[in-house]
Amino acid sequence: MNKRIEFRRLLRQEGIIVAPGAYDALSARIIEKAGFNAVYVTGFGVSASLLAMPDIGILTRDELVTCVKNIDNAVSLPVIGDAESGFGNAVNVTRAVREFEKAGAVAIHIEDQMVPKRYKPTLGGEIVCVQEQINKIRAAVKAREDRDFLIIGRTDAISKYGLKEAIKRGNLYAEAGSDIVFVHGPQKIEELKTIVKEVKAPNIVNYATMIESGNKPILSISQLEEIGFKIVIFPVTLLFTAVKSMQRILRVLKKEGTIENLLESLISSKDFNKITELSKFRKWEQKYLPRGEKIEQNEAKR
């Protein structure tokens, strides 16, 4: 089934869509094999894994698009992309939409932060005026060639202007054509409930980001579904888990000169080969080998 049609089906049916964050094709494949029904490509994670740099607008459009393309090729799941602020003005947004669409994404979110990103202490990122973002959303909607490719309007207004302004923006972005609204940065459960209650528009569902940090409510998937969210993403869970695991084993290797006592922390070659589907490629090799080479390999097995 076409991934975009499948994603629309998931949006229509009951149940929350859980999309863990992937930062490369391997992490996306692991998500798929774990049984989830969607993948979220995190700009934060891609910037960290590809460049070892923070998510402050350094990552380029083409770097993100390439990552989305690689992930889409690696999994059968719908892939949601992080299109940052559209990488510029409305003209840049138009190009970004077409590139992400060609890369195979089922949806992208476009945030209302300034380009280049600007941050103030305790206030988070600076955001553009509401009309500029509305125009960018309109440009994004017009640019898509596939109507099943979804535009997610994201607002980061909470940190600077408060929840009321963020909800106002969310509804305006919906009116401008966003298929899904993403109000980023709620700090309390009451705020989450208010977002679901007050962000309303035809064919719009609320988009919840669960970032595992101490200053945000950490709710279970079932709790988020009960509140009324349709999608939940976990952008940094795999990335932070992988980094901590690598740090741990490297400290031991540096100190003791061996990891013999930590072998249980490593995946076996057999299980790793299952993730990369080595056996499938071996079958392809056999299928297209010259006849003589096939015979030689079969005899060697005997």
Steps between C-alpha positions, in 0.01 A plus 500: 500500500617854425654635821311829482167325456594272790584800717166663422333172594683501833382857560137403436491185709486481877822488697800725539786495247832442676802616300839457675774729372757363255824673409616258229381198301622248757310659789191517278531129418524420872182702560319305231614161631384603849146520364423873487274641227691815398846659510585860584822640350638735763701803388657509846620142462619534140699812585661317792573172321605645165690808613546463878343845520205640695158559346541874442438520128838378375361191328410568137186410310681256273662320795160448661332404174770241430450350844123482444558331164735241651257427780204474264695248292587297810152457649144431392360739763368852438780753556430841657766761429628801693524787251623748759378852407478414132864608457409860422205698371192379313704438184741278693203319655367422152829334405520315831150354462580365154829350613354329808209375291736346244703347783197298608380676816130470578500830689729781615467757774600862446566707811461875550850562634715764332754414232782490597390383844547748782480419869461705815572368850192331656280603205597241241508580131384826349196461277377677189187715483183298459424626149842392372442148625147492358643591161763226531230244581297614199807471280567150633145385431509637148842349427412137567422287200345211693191595698574214739829665598411676826612837633540537877494856632718529809511793739766567763316800644442360850846581636480868409133591471321233701245230434220730384709642217623153404144370473401804297786437260420131477146576388620762252747252351215252466292759321795564269494136396701296752366146514639448850585751773804467726499728807850453637617545857208447743629472856198370690235235456236773513667668202491175303128465571436862400684453171284201408185682602563833331704425187216414265459501124364263235726199433748619763643280775725616780862399489673430833871497560621304798858605573639315797622785718435592860308821432228343283223256596608148415177318427439151370375444148162393634475818710573716194241308301246548777564875500427501127827514312514310173878483452783480748866516408805412709772698318808427711432171679710277273774761454548564872487127576764424236732780615486395865565137408801595286644720774464222757675231299778734382577601860543135589713433190722798579541411865525119487621436146225243444121479479487132594273572796257703288441260213134475599468869404585420136256367247610172344618490138209269422241742636670799339496324163127451542455876532704572188329206324826339389330174400284682245806642329672161501197353319519777241869425452426132439219578260718707269832317524624325182399133491852368558551710812169379644607138455838565665333665800249216537778242493699698757199487734494122477 
